Amino acid sequence: MQFGELTKNLILAGIGAAASTAEKGKEIVDELVKKGEITVDQGKALNEELKTKTKDRIGQEMINRVDKLSIDQRKALRDKLDELDADENNE
């Protein structure tokens, strides 16, 4: 697998998992609010907690995937991250 493909798959997996989890969680919370089982404020708090936990979980999954990369793949990833940081700093 080439570096570009590996990076793309890593990012897409993280985004997909985060989006799926957050979307489903929001649906469940919205349904609880609708049924009156929790208040709107409780729903908002739950949604915020879900977002935080999802970000933490996705971050850990990405770290686990990076742990499996070869030395050359990790170097290529570092180089790409440095490039992205430089681009962002120049904007």
C-alpha positions in Angstrom: 0.0 0.0 0.0 1.4 3.4 -0.9 1.7 6.2 1.6 -1.0 8.3 0.0 -3.4 5.4 0.0 -2.6 4.5 3.6 -3.0 8.1 4.8 -6.3 8.4 2.9 -7.6 5.2 4.4 -6.5 6.2 7.9 -8.2 9.5 7.7 -11.4 8.1 6.1 -11.7 5.4 8.7 -11.4 8.0 11.5 -13.9 10.4 9.9 -16.3 7.6 9.1 -16.3 6.2 12.6 -16.6 9.6 14.2 -19.5 10.6 11.9 -21.3 7.3 12.3 -21.0 7.3 16.1 -21.9 11.0 16.5 -24.9 10.7 14.2 -26.3 7.6 15.9 -25.7 9.1 19.3 -27.5 12.3 18.4 -30.5 10.4 17.0 -30.8 8.5 20.3 -30.5 11.6 22.4 -33.0 13.4 20.2 -35.4 10.6 20.6 -35.1 10.6 24.4 -35.7 14.3 24.4 -38.8 13.9 22.2 -40.2 11.2 24.5 -39.6 13.4 27.5 -37.2 11.0 29.1 -34.6 13.6 29.4 -34.6 17.4 29.2 -33.3 19.5 26.3 -30.5 20.7 28.5 -29.6 17.1 29.4 -29.7 16.2 25.7 -27.3 19.0 24.9 -25.0 17.9 27.6 -25.1 14.3 26.4 -24.4 15.3 22.9 -21.3 17.3 24.0 -20.1 14.4 26.1 -20.6 12.0 23.1 -18.6 14.4 20.8 -15.7 14.5 23.3 -15.7 10.7 23.8 -15.9 10.1 20.1 -12.9 12.3 19.4 -11.0 10.6 22.2 -11.8 7.1 20.8 -11.1 8.1 17.2 -7.8 9.6 18.3 -6.8 6.4 20.1 -7.8 4.3 17.1 -5.6 6.4 14.8 -2.7 6.0 17.3 -3.2 2.3 17.3 -3.1 2.3 13.5 0.1 4.5 13.4 1.7 2.0 15.9 1.4 -0.6 13.1 3.2 1.5 10.5 6.7 0.6 9.4 9.6 3.1 10.0 9.4 4.3 6.4 5.6 4.8 6.6 5.9 6.7 9.9 8.6 9.0 8.4 6.3 9.6 5.4 3.5 10.4 7.7 5.7 12.8 9.7 6.7 14.5 6.5 3.1 14.8 5.3 2.0 16.2 8.7 4.9 18.7 8.6 3.8 19.8 5.1 0.2 20.2 6.2 1.3 22.2 9.2 3.4 24.5 7.0 0.5 25.0 4.6 -1.8 25.9 7.4 0.7 28.3 9.0 1.0 30.1 5.6 -2.7 30.7 5.2 
